[in-house]
Amino acid sequence: MSDRSDKNRPSFDAFHVKEGADDKSYFNRVGVAFAHRDGEGHTIQLDSVPVDGRIILRTPKERLEDAREEKPRRRNREQRDR
């Protein structure tokens, strides 16, 4: 990728986090955050504003890795037929 496209990519995804039953947290993506050119801050762009819960900023890579770790592995056909 070119250097210019990397500058236009968000540094973080913004998620509204709501606590649910059994100590589960539910993440809903509500926006993104872009780093300032001088490296001294971020601009947060929200598509919606939650009225309760909290907003968490995560790098896109962290969120993808977390989703992969939580995703149950699919069983192959031999294991399903048992």
Distance bins in CASP14 RR format, pairs under 12 A and 6 or more apart:
PFRMAT RR
TARGET T0000
AUTHOR 0000-0000-0000
RMODE 2
METHOD distances of the structure
MODEL  1
1 7 0 0 0 0 0 1 0 0 0 0 0
1 8 0 0 0 0 0 1 0 0 0 0 0
1 9 0 0 0 0 1 0 0 0 0 0 0
2 8 0 0 0 0 1 0 0 0 0 0 0
2 9 0 0 0 0 0 1 0 0 0 0 0
3 9 0 0 0 0 0 1 0 0 0 0 0
6 34 0 0 0 0 0 1 0 0 0 0 0
6 35 0 0 0 0 0 1 0 0 0 0 0
7 34 0 0 0 0 1 0 0 0 0 0 0
7 35 0 0 0 0 1 0 0 0 0 0 0
7 36 0 0 0 0 0 1 0 0 0 0 0
7 37 0 0 0 0 1 0 0 0 0 0 0
7 39 0 0 0 0 0 1 0 0 0 0 0
8 32 0 0 0 0 0 1 0 0 0 0 0
8 34 0 0 0 0 1 0 0 0 0 0 0
8 35 0 0 0 0 0 1 0 0 0 0 0
8 37 0 0 0 0 0 1 0 0 0 0 0
9 32 0 0 0 0 1 0 0 0 0 0 0
9 33 0 0 0 0 0 1 0 0 0 0 0
9 34 0 0 0 0 1 0 0 0 0 0 0
9 35 0 0 0 0 1 0 0 0 0 0 0
9 59 0 0 0 0 0 1 0 0 0 0 0
9 60 0 0 0 0 1 0 0 0 0 0 0
9 61 0 0 0 0 0 1 0 0 0 0 0
10 29 0 0 0 0 0 1 0 0 0 0 0
10 31 0 0 0 0 1 0 0 0 0 0 0
10 32 1 1 0 0 0 0 0 0 0 0 0
10 33 1 0 0 1 0 0 0 0 0 0 0
10 34 1 0 1 0 0 0 0 0 0 0 0
10 35 0 0 0 0 1 0 0 0 0 0 0
10 42 0 0 0 0 1 0 0 0 0 0 0
10 43 0 0 0 0 1 0 0 0 0 0 0
10 44 0 0 0 0 1 0 0 0 0 0 0
10 45 0 0 0 0 1 0 0 0 0 0 0
10 46 0 0 0 0 0 1 0 0 0 0 0
10 57 0 0 0 0 1 0 0 0 0 0 0
10 58 0 0 0 0 0 1 0 0 0 0 0
10 59 0 0 0 0 1 0 0 0 0 0 0
10 60 1 0 0 1 0 0 0 0 0 0 0
10 61 0 0 0 0 0 1 0 0 0 0 0
10 63 0 0 0 0 0 1 0 0 0 0 0
11 31 0 0 0 0 0 1 0 0 0 0 0
11 32 0 0 0 0 1 0 0 0 0 0 0
11 33 1 0 1 0 0 0 0 0 0 0 0
11 34 1 0 0 1 0 0 0 0 0 0 0
11 35 1 0 1 0 0 0 0 0 0 0 0
11 36 0 0 0 0 1 0 0 0 0 0 0
11 39 0 0 0 0 1 0 0 0 0 0 0
11 41 0 0 0 0 1 0 0 0 0 0 0
11 42 1 0 0 1 0 0 0 0 0 0 0
11 43 0 0 0 0 1 0 0 0 0 0 0
11 44 0 0 0 0 0 1 0 0 0 0 0
11 45 0 0 0 0 0 1 0 0 0 0 0
11 57 0 0 0 0 1 0 0 0 0 0 0
11 58 0 0 0 0 0 1 0 0 0 0 0
11 59 1 0 0 1 0 0 0 0 0 0 0
11 60 0 0 0 0 1 0 0 0 0 0 0
11 61 0 0 0 0 0 1 0 0 0 0 0
11 62 0 0 0 0 0 1 0 0 0 0 0
12 29 0 0 0 0 0 1 0 0 0 0 0
12 30 0 0 0 0 0 1 0 0 0 0 0
12 31 0 0 0 0 1 0 0 0 0 0 0
12 32 1 0 0 1 0 0 0 0 0 0 0
12 33 1 0 1 0 0 0 0 0 0 0 0
12 34 0 0 0 0 1 0 0 0 0 0 0
12 35 0 0 0 0 1 0 0 0 0 0 0
12 41 0 0 0 0 0 1 0 0 0 0 0
12 42 1 0 0 1 0 0 0 0 0 0 0
12 43 0 0 0 0 0 1 0 0 0 0 0
12 44 0 0 0 0 1 0 0 0 0 0 0
12 45 0 0 0 0 0 1 0 0 0 0 0
12 46 0 0 0 0 0 1 0 0 0 0 0
12 55 0 0 0 0 0 1 0 0 0 0 0
12 56 0 0 0 0 1 0 0 0 0 0 0
12 57 1 1 0 0 0 0 0 0 0 0 0
12 58 1 0 0 1 0 0 0 0 0 0 0
12 59 1 0 1 0 0 0 0 0 0 0 0
12 60 1 0 0 1 0 0 0 0 0 0 0
12 61 0 0 0 0 0 1 0 0 0 0 0
12 62 0 0 0 0 1 0 0 0 0 0 0
12 63 0 0 0 0 1 0 0 0 0 0 0
13 27 0 0 0 0 1 0 0 0 0 0 0
13 28 0 0 0 0 0 1 0 0 0 0 0
13 29 1 0 1 0 0 0 0 0 0 0 0
13 30 0 0 0 0 1 0 0 0 0 0 0
13 31 1 0 0 1 0 0 0 0 0 0 0
13 32 1 0 1 0 0 0 0 0 0 0 0
13 33 1 0 0 1 0 0 0 0 0 0 0
13 34 0 0 0 0 0 1 0 0 0 0 0
13 44 0 0 0 0 0 1 0 0 0 0 0
13 45 0 0 0 0 0 1 0 0 0 0 0
13 46 0 0 0 0 0 1 0 0 0 0 0
13 47 0 0 0 0 0 1 0 0 0 0 0
13 55 0 0 0 0 0 1 0 0 0 0 0
13 56 0 0 0 0 1 0 0 0 0 0 0
13 57 1 0 0 1 0 0 0 0 0 0 0
13 58 1 0 1 0 0 0 0 0 0 0 0
13 59 1 0 0 1 0 0 0 0 0 0 0
13 60 1 0 1 0 0 0 0 0 0 0 0
13 61 0 0 0 0 0 1 0 0 0 0 0
13 62 0 0 0 0 1 0 0 0 0 0 0
13 63 1 0 1 0 0 0 0 0 0 0 0
13 64 0 0 0 0 1 0 0 0 0 0 0
13 66 0 0 0 0 0 1 0 0 0 0 0
13 67 0 0 0 0 0 1 0 0 0 0 0
14 27 0 0 0 0 0 1 0 0 0 0 0
14 28 0 0 0 0 1 0 0 0 0 0 0
14 29 1 0 0 1 0 0 0 0 0 0 0
14 30 1 0 1 0 0 0 0 0 0 0 0
14 31 1 0 1 0 0 0 0 0 0 0 0
14 32 1 0 0 1 0 0 0 0 0 0 0
14 33 1 0 0 1 0 0 0 0 0 0 0
14 34 0 0 0 0 0 1 0 0 0 0 0
14 42 0 0 0 0 0 1 0 0 0 0 0
14 43 0 0 0 0 0 1 0 0 0 0 0
14 44 1 0 0 1 0 0 0 0 0 0 0
14 45 0 0 0 0 1 0 0 0 0 0 0
14 46 1 0 0 1 0 0 0 0 0 0 0
14 47 0 0 0 0 1 0 0 0 0 0 0
14 48 0 0 0 0 1 0 0 0 0 0 0
14 49 0 0 0 0 0 1 0 0 0 0 0
14 50 0 0 0 0 1 0 0 0 0 0 0
14 54 0 0 0 0 0 1 0 0 0 0 0
14 55 1 0 1 0 0 0 0 0 0 0 0
14 56 1 0 0 1 0 0 0 0 0 0 0
14 57 1 0 1 0 0 0 0 0 0 0 0
14 58 0 0 0 0 1 0 0 0 0 0 0
14 59 0 0 0 0 0 1 0 0 0 0 0
14 60 0 0 0 0 0 1 0 0 0 0 0
14 63 0 0 0 0 0 1 0 0 0 0 0
15 25 0 0 0 0 1 0 0 0 0 0 0
15 26 0 0 0 0 1 0 0 0 0 0 0
15 27 1 0 1 0 0 0 0 0 0 0 0
15 28 1 0 0 1 0 0 0 0 0 0 0
15 29 1 0 1 0 0 0 0 0 0 0 0
15 30 1 0 0 1 0 0 0 0 0 0 0
15 31 0 0 0 0 1 0 0 0 0 0 0
15 32 0 0 0 0 0 1 0 0 0 0 0
15 33 0 0 0 0 0 1 0 0 0 0 0
15 44 0 0 0 0 0 1 0 0 0 0 0
15 46 0 0 0 0 0 1 0 0 0 0 0
15 47 0 0 0 0 0 1 0 0 0 0 0
15 48 0 0 0 0 0 1 0 0 0 0 0
15 50 0 0 0 0 1 0 0 0 0 0 0
15 53 0 0 0 0 0 1 0 0 0 0 0
15 54 0 0 0 0 1 0 0 0 0 0 0
15 55 1 0 0 1 0 0 0 0 0 0 0
15 56 1 0 1 0 0 0 0 0 0 0 0
15 57 1 0 0 1 0 0 0 0 0 0 0
15 58 1 0 0 1 0 0 0 0 0 0 0
15 59 0 0 0 0 0 1 0 0 0 0 0
15 60 0 0 0 0 0 1 0 0 0 0 0
15 62 0 0 0 0 0 1 0 0 0 0 0
15 63 1 0 0 1 0 0 0 0 0 0 0
15 66 0 0 0 0 0 1 0 0 0 0 0
15 67 0 0 0 0 0 1 0 0 0 0 0
16 25 0 0 0 0 0 1 0 0 0 0 0
16 26 0 0 0 0 1 0 0 0 0 0 0
16 27 1 0 0 1 0 0 0 0 0 0 0
16 28 1 0 1 0 0 0 0 0 0 0 0
16 29 0 0 0 0 1 0 0 0 0 0 0
16 30 1 0 1 0 0 0 0 0 0 0 0
16 31 0 0 0 0 1 0 0 0 0 0 0
16 46 0 0 0 0 1 0 0 0 0 0 0
16 47 0 0 0 0 0 1 0 0 0 0 0
16 48 1 0 0 1 0 0 0 0 0 0 0
16 49 0 0 0 0 1 0 0 0 0 0 0
16 50 1 1 0 0 0 0 0 0 0 0 0
16 51 0 0 0 0 1 0 0 0 0 0 0
16 52 0 0 0 0 1 0 0 0 0 0 0
16 53 1 0 0 1 0 0 0 0 0 0 0
16 54 1 0 0 1 0 0 0 0 0 0 0
16 55 1 0 1 0 0 0 0 0 0 0 0
16 56 0 0 0 0 1 0 0 0 0 0 0
16 57 0 0 0 0 0 1 0 0 0 0 0
17 24 0 0 0 0 0 1 0 0 0 0 0
17 25 1 0 1 0 0 0 0 0 0 0 0
17 26 1 0 0 1 0 0 0 0 0 0 0
17 27 1 0 1 0 0 0 0 0 0 0 0
17 28 1 0 0 1 0 0 0 0 0 0 0
17 29 0 0 0 0 0 1 0 0 0 0 0
17 30 0 0 0 0 1 0 0 0 0 0 0
17 50 0 0 0 0 1 0 0 0 0 0 0
17 52 0 0 0 0 0 1 0 0 0 0 0
17 53 1 0 0 1 0 0 0 0 0 0 0
17 54 1 0 1 0 0 0 0 0 0 0 0
17 55 1 0 0 1 0 0 0 0 0 0 0
17 56 1 0 1 0 0 0 0 0 0 0 0
17 57 0 0 0 0 0 1 0 0 0 0 0
17 58 0 0 0 0 0 1 0 0 0 0 0
17 63 0 0 0 0 0 1 0 0 0 0 0
18 24 0 0 0 0 1 0 0 0 0 0 0
18 25 1 0 0 1 0 0 0 0 0 0 0
18 26 1 0 1 0 0 0 0 0 0 0 0
18 27 0 0 0 0 1 0 0 0 0 0 0
18 28 1 0 0 1 0 0 0 0 0 0 0
18 30 0 0 0 0 0 1 0 0 0 0 0
18 50 1 0 0 1 0 0 0 0 0 0 0
18 51 0 0 0 0 0 1 0 0 0 0 0
18 52 1 0 0 1 0 0 0 0 0 0 0
18 53 1 0 1 0 0 0 0 0 0 0 0
18 54 0 0 0 0 1 0 0 0 0 0 0
18 55 0 0 0 0 0 1 0 0 0 0 0
18 56 0 0 0 0 0 1 0 0 0 0 0
19 25 1 0 1 0 0 0 0 0 0 0 0
19 26 1 0 0 1 0 0 0 0 0 0 0
19 27 0 0 0 0 0 1 0 0 0 0 0
19 52 0 0 0 0 1 0 0 0 0 0 0
19 53 1 0 0 1 0 0 0 0 0 0 0
19 54 0 0 0 0 1 0 0 0 0 0 0
20 26 1 0 0 1 0 0 0 0 0 0 0
20 27 0 0 0 0 0 1 0 0 0 0 0
20 52 0 0 0 0 0 1 0 0 0 0 0
20 53 0 0 0 0 0 1 0 0 0 0 0
24 70 0 0 0 0 0 1 0 0 0 0 0
25 53 0 0 0 0 1 0 0 0 0 0 0
25 54 0 0 0 0 1 0 0 0 0 0 0
25 56 0 0 0 0 1 0 0 0 0 0 0
25 66 0 0 0 0 0 1 0 0 0 0 0
25 70 0 0 0 0 0 1 0 0 0 0 0
26 50 0 0 0 0 0 1 0 0 0 0 0
26 53 0 0 0 0 0 1 0 0 0 0 0
26 54 0 0 0 0 0 1 0 0 0 0 0
26 56 0 0 0 0 0 1 0 0 0 0 0
27 50 0 0 0 0 0 1 0 0 0 0 0
27 53 0 0 0 0 0 1 0 0 0 0 0
27 54 0 0 0 0 0 1 0 0 0 0 0
27 55 0 0 0 0 0 1 0 0 0 0 0
27 56 1 0 0 1 0 0 0 0 0 0 0
27 57 0 0 0 0 0 1 0 0 0 0 0
27 58 0 0 0 0 1 0 0 0 0 0 0
27 62 0 0 0 0 0 1 0 0 0 0 0
27 63 1 0 0 1 0 0 0 0 0 0 0
27 66 0 0 0 0 1 0 0 0 0 0 0
27 67 0 0 0 0 1 0 0 0 0 0 0
27 70 0 0 0 0 0 1 0 0 0 0 0
28 46 0 0 0 0 0 1 0 0 0 0 0
28 47 0 0 0 0 0 1 0 0 0 0 0
28 48 0 0 0 0 1 0 0 0 0 0 0
28 49 0 0 0 0 0 1 0 0 0 0 0
28 50 1 0 0 1 0 0 0 0 0 0 0
28 52 0 0 0 0 0 1 0 0 0 0 0
28 53 0 0 0 0 0 1 0 0 0 0 0
28 54 0 0 0 0 0 1 0 0 0 0 0
28 55 0 0 0 0 0 1 0 0 0 0 0
28 56 0 0 0 0 0 1 0 0 0 0 0
29 45 0 0 0 0 0 1 0 0 0 0 0
29 46 0 0 0 0 0 1 0 0 0 0 0
29 47 0 0 0 0 1 0 0 0 0 0 0
29 48 0 0 0 0 1 0 0 0 0 0 0
29 50 0 0 0 0 0 1 0 0 0 0 0
29 55 0 0 0 0 0 1 0 0 0 0 0
29 56 0 0 0 0 0 1 0 0 0 0 0
29 57 0 0 0 0 0 1 0 0 0 0 0
29 58 0 0 0 0 1 0 0 0 0 0 0
29 60 0 0 0 0 0 1 0 0 0 0 0
29 63 0 0 0 0 1 0 0 0 0 0 0
29 67 0 0 0 0 0 1 0 0 0 0 0
30 44 0 0 0 0 1 0 0 0 0 0 0
30 45 0 0 0 0 1 0 0 0 0 0 0
30 46 1 0 1 0 0 0 0 0 0 0 0
30 47 1 0 1 0 0 0 0 0 0 0 0
30 48 1 0 1 0 0 0 0 0 0 0 0
30 49 1 0 0 1 0 0 0 0 0 0 0
30 50 1 0 0 1 0 0 0 0 0 0 0
30 51 0 0 0 0 0 1 0 0 0 0 0
30 53 0 0 0 0 0 1 0 0 0 0 0
30 54 0 0 0 0 0 1 0 0 0 0 0
30 55 1 0 0 1 0 0 0 0 0 0 0
30 56 0 0 0 0 1 0 0 0 0 0 0
30 57 0 0 0 0 0 1 0 0 0 0 0
30 58 0 0 0 0 0 1 0 0 0 0 0
31 42 0 0 0 0 0 1 0 0 0 0 0
31 43 0 0 0 0 0 1 0 0 0 0 0
31 44 1 0 0 1 0 0 0 0 0 0 0
31 45 1 0 1 0 0 0 0 0 0 0 0
31 46 1 0 1 0 0 0 0 0 0 0 0
31 47 1 0 1 0 0 0 0 0 0 0 0
31 48 1 0 0 1 0 0 0 0 0 0 0
31 49 0 0 0 0 0 1 0 0 0 0 0
31 50 0 0 0 0 0 1 0 0 0 0 0
31 55 0 0 0 0 1 0 0 0 0 0 0
31 56 0 0 0 0 0 1 0 0 0 0 0
31 57 0 0 0 0 1 0 0 0 0 0 0
31 58 0 0 0 0 0 1 0 0 0 0 0
31 60 0 0 0 0 0 1 0 0 0 0 0
32 42 0 0 0 0 1 0 0 0 0 0 0
32 43 0 0 0 0 1 0 0 0 0 0 0
32 44 1 0 0 1 0 0 0 0 0 0 0
32 45 1 0 1 0 0 0 0 0 0 0 0
32 46 0 0 0 0 1 0 0 0 0 0 0
32 47 0 0 0 0 1 0 0 0 0 0 0
32 55 0 0 0 0 0 1 0 0 0 0 0
32 57 0 0 0 0 1 0 0 0 0 0 0
32 58 0 0 0 0 0 1 0 0 0 0 0
32 59 0 0 0 0 0 1 0 0 0 0 0
32 60 0 0 0 0 1 0 0 0 0 0 0
32 63 0 0 0 0 0 1 0 0 0 0 0
33 41 0 0 0 0 1 0 0 0 0 0 0
33 42 1 0 1 0 0 0 0 0 0 0 0
33 43 1 0 0 1 0 0 0 0 0 0 0
33 44 1 0 1 0 0 0 0 0 0 0 0
33 45 1 0 0 1 0 0 0 0 0 0 0
33 46 0 0 0 0 1 0 0 0 0 0 0
33 55 0 0 0 0 1 0 0 0 0 0 0
33 56 0 0 0 0 0 1 0 0 0 0 0
33 57 1 0 1 0 0 0 0 0 0 0 0
33 58 0 0 0 0 1 0 0 0 0 0 0
33 59 0 0 0 0 1 0 0 0 0 0 0
33 60 0 0 0 0 0 1 0 0 0 0 0
34 41 0 0 0 0 1 0 0 0 0 0 0
34 42 1 0 0 1 0 0 0 0 0 0 0
34 43 1 0 1 0 0 0 0 0 0 0 0
34 44 0 0 0 0 1 0 0 0 0 0 0
34 45 1 0 0 1 0 0 0 0 0 0 0
34 57 0 0 0 0 0 1 0 0 0 0 0
35 41 1 0 0 1 0 0 0 0 0 0 0
35 42 1 0 1 0 0 0 0 0 0 0 0
35 43 0 0 0 0 1 0 0 0 0 0 0
35 44 0 0 0 0 0 1 0 0 0 0 0
35 57 0 0 0 0 0 1 0 0 0 0 0
35 59 0 0 0 0 0 1 0 0 0 0 0
36 42 1 0 0 1 0 0 0 0 0 0 0
36 43 1 0 0 1 0 0 0 0 0 0 0
36 44 0 0 0 0 0 1 0 0 0 0 0
37 43 0 0 0 0 0 1 0 0 0 0 0
41 57 0 0 0 0 0 1 0 0 0 0 0
42 57 1 0 0 1 0 0 0 0 0 0 0
42 59 0 0 0 0 0 1 0 0 0 0 0
43 57 0 0 0 0 0 1 0 0 0 0 0
44 55 0 0 0 0 1 0 0 0 0 0 0
44 56 0 0 0 0 0 1 0 0 0 0 0
44 57 1 0 0 1 0 0 0 0 0 0 0
45 57 0 0 0 0 0 1 0 0 0 0 0
46 55 0 0 0 0 1 0 0 0 0 0 0
46 57 0 0 0 0 0 1 0 0 0 0 0
47 55 0 0 0 0 0 1 0 0 0 0 0
48 55 0 0 0 0 0 1 0 0 0 0 0
49 55 0 0 0 0 1 0 0 0 0 0 0
50 56 0 0 0 0 0 1 0 0 0 0 0
56 62 0 0 0 0 0 1 0 0 0 0 0
56 63 0 0 0 0 1 0 0 0 0 0 0
56 66 0 0 0 0 0 1 0 0 0 0 0
57 63 0 0 0 0 0 1 0 0 0 0 0
58 64 0 0 0 0 1 0 0 0 0 0 0
58 65 0 0 0 0 1 0 0 0 0 0 0
58 66 0 0 0 0 1 0 0 0 0 0 0
58 67 0 0 0 0 0 1 0 0 0 0 0
59 65 0 0 0 0 1 0 0 0 0 0 0
59 66 0 0 0 0 0 1 0 0 0 0 0
60 66 0 0 0 0 0 1 0 0 0 0 0
60 67 0 0 0 0 0 1 0 0 0 0 0
61 67 0 0 0 0 0 1 0 0 0 0 0
61 68 0 0 0 0 0 1 0 0 0 0 0
62 68 0 0 0 0 0 1 0 0 0 0 0
62 69 0 0 0 0 0 1 0 0 0 0 0
63 69 0 0 0 0 0 1 0 0 0 0 0
63 70 0 0 0 0 0 1 0 0 0 0 0
64 70 0 0 0 0 0 1 0 0 0 0 0
64 71 0 0 0 0 0 1 0 0 0 0 0
65 71 0 0 0 0 0 1 0 0 0 0 0
73 79 0 0 0 0 0 1 0 0 0 0 0
74 80 0 0 0 0 1 0 0 0 0 0 0
75 81 0 0 0 0 1 0 0 0 0 0 0
75 82 0 0 0 0 1 0 0 0 0 0 0
76 82 0 0 0 0 0 1 0 0 0 0 0
END
